[in-house]
Amino acid sequence: MNSLRYIHAADLHLDTPFLGLSRTDAGEALQAQLRDATFTALQRLFDQCERLRPDFLVLAGDIYNQEEHSVKAQLALRDGCVRLQACGIPVFWAHGNHDPLDSRLKAVDWPDNVTIFGPEPEQHVLYRDGAPLAVIHGISHARIREARNLALLFHRQPETDCFQLGVLHCSVEGSPTQDRYAPCSLDDLRAAGLDAWALGHVHERRILARHPFIAYPGNAQGLHINEGGPRGCLLVTAEACDGAFSCREEFLPLGPVQWQRPVIGLDAVEQLDAVEDRLLEALTTVTEKA
């Protein structure tokens, strides 16, 4: 068994408008930056793939929004996959509740390095030097409200002795999300016998378990004030250890816009201009940290 690396991204929500953007009095340059932020995050994702040369890229759903019907989003995704094809990097993509299979443009011609999972569980073997490197298991949401426990459909390939990864857009029991699609539990995921899971749907970065490695990368760009802090993807390194695999992750920031809620102390402030000074000081501190 060999070591390998993959990049895990999810919930890019390409071309999704920022809440309140139409009502902001920000200048045109800032409005343009906000409008393009999800696409900037996408381009940064492909830049990181070209720089780091992982063994493959995983997209775990909600890459674009069905309700937006964005041709621009799907063509930007295709063009990026063409870039990765030139680098020899495969892309494994599962659809989620915002971009189910029935929302995909049939006219888009995806390059040969892209594997889009269908509505039933699939397994794809990735080879290195003629030997199996990884088995990528995945399934897509067929429709906008997937209520089945899709995790129960995953099973390890016992005949293939290599790293095995599950790709799923789902709500794990206890996850902080109101929209419970493809609900499952940690025990359901563990029962599949896989070495790791690349999940999507929860917009906060979370490592749910180490053995097997079960992770949400969070979304690539925060879409409103309640999605604060840096947003991006995970670079995961899996190494063989005592007949199993141990995974470690590195966060890669992608989102060009960071939301923050600075706390401004007004103790002993008596003059209005001092309030302004405190405000500017707090904003400067937040900006420097970002």
N, C-alpha and C positions, 0 to 999 in steps of 0.2 A: 504494500500500500504506500502511496506517495502523499506528499504534502501538496496543497493547492491553495489558490486564492480566488475569491470572487467578490464582486461588488454587488451589494444588495440595496436597491432603491425601491420606493413605493410612493404612491399618493402625490404625484407631481401636479395633478389637476391643471394641466396645461390650458392656458387661455381662459382660466377662471377669473372673472373680474374681482378686484378687491372690494370688499364691502365698504360703501360710502365714498368710493373714488369719484363718482359723478357729482358728489356734493362738496368735495373739498375745494378750498380756495388756493391750493398749492399751485405753483407755477407749472408751465407746460413741461419743462424738463423733468420735474419730479413726477408729474402725472404719467409721462412716457416711461419713466423708470419703473413705476408701479405696474403699468400695463404689461411691460415686457419682462417682469421679474420671473415668472414661471418659466418663460423661454430661456432666460439667462441661466437659471438653475439647470435646465436641461442641457444647454451647451456646456456648462461647467462639468456636468456628469460625464459627457462624452470626452471632454478634455482630460478628466481624471483617468478614464479608461485608456486613452491613448498614452498617457504618461506612465501609468502604473502597470499596464499590460496584464490584467488579471486573466485567469483561465476562462472566465465567462462573466457575463452581466445578467443579473436577475432583476426583473421588473414585476413587483408583486401587486399590481392592480391599481385602479383609479389613476391612470396616467393622463387621461383626459376626461371630460365630463360629457355624458350622453346628451344632457339637456342643452349644452352649448352647440352641439353639432359642428364642432370646429374642424374645418378642413385644414386650416393652418396648423393646428396641433398635430394632426395625424401625419401631415407631410413633413413637419419638422422632426417628428420621431423617425419617420422613414429615412430622411436624409442623414440623421445621426447614426442610424444602424448601418447605412452604407459606409460611413466613415469607419465604423468598427469592423465591417467586413474586410476593408483594406488592411486592417491590423490583424486579421485572423481571430477576432474575438466573437464567440457565439453569444447570442442574446436569447434568454428564456423569459417569456412574458405570459403572465396570467392576468386575465381580465377580472375586474372587481364590480362592485355594485353601481358605481358611477359610469363605468365603461364596459357594460356587459357585451357579450359576443354579438347580440343582435343590433348593437349600435355601431359596429365597425364598418367603415367604408369598404365595400367589396372591390372598388376600383383601384385601391392602393396596392401597388406591386411591391411586396416586401422582399428584401434581399435574402439570399440563401442562408445567411448566418442566423436568421431569426426563426425561432420556434415559438409559435403561439399555441398555448394549451387549449384544448377543446372543452366541451361541456361534460366529458367523462374523464376519469383519471388516466393520465398518460405517463410513460416512463421513457426517457431518452438517455442513452449511454453516450458519454463523452470520452473520447480516447486520447491518449498521449503516447506517442511512439508505438502505436499498435496495441497498447494495453489499456483496459478500462481505467479511466481516471475518476469518473463520477457518474452516478445515475441521478438525473434530475427528474423528480416526480412533480406533476402539477395538474391543476384543473382550473378552469375559468368559470365565472358566473355566466350562465346562459341568458339570464334575464335580470331586470333591474332589482327585483326583490327576491334574493336567494335565501330560502328558509331552511334548506337541508343542512345537516351536519356533514360537510364535505370531508372533514378530517378522517371520518370513519372509513372513507373509501381508499385511503392510502395504506400500502403494505410494502415492506422492504422486499427487494429482490434477493432471495437467499443465495441464488446461484452466482451472483456477481459480488466479488470481494473487493469493494472499493468504497469511497465516500458516497453517501446517499443523502440527497437534500430534497425536502418538500417545499413547494412554492404554493402559497395559499393566501387569498384575501379573505379575512375572517375576523370574527369577534371572539376572542378567548374569554372565558368566564372570568369576571372580575376586571376586565379592561375598561378604561374610562371612556366609553362611547355610548351615546344614546341609541345609535342605529345598529341594532344587532342583526347583522347579516351573516349567513353561514356560521352560526354559533357553535362553539365547541369548548372543551375543557383542556387543561394541560394534560390530564390523563389520556384523553383521546389522541392528542398529538404524540405522546410518548408511546402509546400502544402500537403505533405504526412501525416502530423499530428503526426509524431513520436516525442519521447522525446529526442532522440539523434541520431547522425550519426557517425559511425566509418568508415572513408574514407581511401583510399590508392591511390597512384600514384604520388603525389607530395612528393619529397624527403626532403623538409623543414618542420619542425614542425610548425603547424599553427592552431590556434583556430579561426575559421571563424565566429562563433556565439555562444552565451551563451544560448539562449532560442529559439529554441531547441539547445542543445549542439552539435556543428558540428566541428569535429577535424580531422586534418591530424597528425599522430604521427611523420612523417618524416621517413627516412630509418634507419635501425638498425645499419648500418655501412657505413660511407662515403666511396665511391668507388674511388674518385680522389680528387685532390687539390681544386676543386671548391665546394666540399661538406665538408666544414670545421667545426670544433667544435665538441662537444659531440653529439653522435647519440644514439637513443634508442627507447623506447616505452612509453606509457602512462598508468598509473594506474588511472582509473576513478571511483569516488565514486558518486553514484546517490542517492539522498535523497528526500523523499516525502515532498512536501511543498505546502499547500493550493490547494490541488487537482492536482498538477503537480509535476514535478521532477526538482530539481536543481542539477547540476553536477559540480564537481570540479576535477581538474586533477593534477597529480604529475608525473613529468618526471623521468623515470628510465633509466640511461645510460646503454648501452649494448656493443657498439662498442669498441674493444680493441685498435684500431688505430684511432688517431685523426689527421686530417690535419689542419695545421695552416699556415698563411702567416705573419710572424713577420716583423714589420717595424723597421728598424735600422737607427737611426739618426747618421749622419757623420759630424755634425757641428764641426768646429774647429779641425778636424782630419787632421794631416799632415803626419803621419808616417803609413806605411803599417801594422806594428804590432799592431797599435792602432785599425785599421779596424778589425783585427782578434779578438782583445779583445772585441770590441763592438758586434761582431757576436756571440762569445761564451756567452757573457752576455745575449743577447737576447734569444738565444736558451735555456739557463738555466732557464730564467724566464718563457718561454712558457712551458717547461717541468714540472716545479713545479706546474704551474696552471692546467696542465692536470692530 
